[in-house]
Amino acid sequence: MKFTSRREFLKILGIAGAGTLTGLSTFAFQNGGIRQLTILHTNDVHSRLDPYPDNDPNYPGMGGFARRATVIRKHRTVDPELLLVDAGDILQGTPYFNMFGGKPEFKLMSKMKYDASAFGNHEFDNGLEGFLEILPYAEFPFLVANYDFSQTILKGKTRSYKVLVKNGIKIGLYGLGIDPEGLVSRNLYGDTKYLDPLEKARETEEILKNQYDCELVICLSHLGYRFSSERISDVVVARNTSHTDIILGGHTHHLLEPPAVEKNRQNLPVYIGQAGYGGVHLGKMEVTLHENTREKFVESNTIKIHESQEV
């Protein structure tokens, strides 16, 4: 399955005069031509449950879990089967984490019905014991294919990937985490083994594509968008994989609007999204799939979370 441009996609459907994908959707659904998926994504929220204060120099009055929940709820009235994911670093950054260790973050995300999250380096901040203590409050899985927890108390508590169906589209999600060495005190991550993320990405995408026949493969990454060095990043993963369609990332706090686009090993585009920092934006991608040709089209934008969103 390949991604295509708006013009090409409309030609495939034989409605090249359509001005918007909204019009396209109505036509195509009536004729059984396409399926659509809305993806909402966050990253690096860092325990920012409340909005930023009005006098904050960077994000005055922005963000907040309740406002985000309102936006998500409104989107679900249009697409009840939307995909909602996070790319890690849910924890650490406000007194809420210092006082409650992450419990309210996980409980509120569960109420928002997150489908999955990557495992960020700050998820280690209260040690493996602290993470295990709050994990029951997360009614969604943490995905990380390149952390081996088999010699730790987190053995069997995370997953490499998840397969689910939304709007009739079979989706494979997998997660990648950054090397904790140098970022996290060794006593906090203990006997966790860090595995090569590129090798695990290739291994996992093959499973999702060829064993599970996933129509859309999405990586939840906490590697970082890109670096000046050869350090593995979302860009490196995109260029060196074959079946990963979308990378939703975190760690480097980039606001990618529009998403970055890289070519993979088959010279097909990979879309990379990241929604900044502190929950002040909600990333959004709309994926349209043609049922017969398996062509794909992606539109993307980010939504500002601000005080006019009543809760």
Beta strands, then each sheet from edge to edge (+ up, - down):
strand 1: 34-42
strand 2: 83-86
strand 3: 116-118
strand 4: 142-143
strand 5: 147-148
strand 6: 161-166
strand 7: 169-177
strand 8: 193-194
strand 9: 216-222
strand 10: 246-249
strand 11: 260-263
strand 12: 269-273
strand 13: 281-290
strand 14: 296-304
sheet 1: 4+ 3+ 2+ 1+ 13- 14+
sheet 2: 5+ 8-
sheet 3: 6+ 7- 9- 10- 12- 11+
end
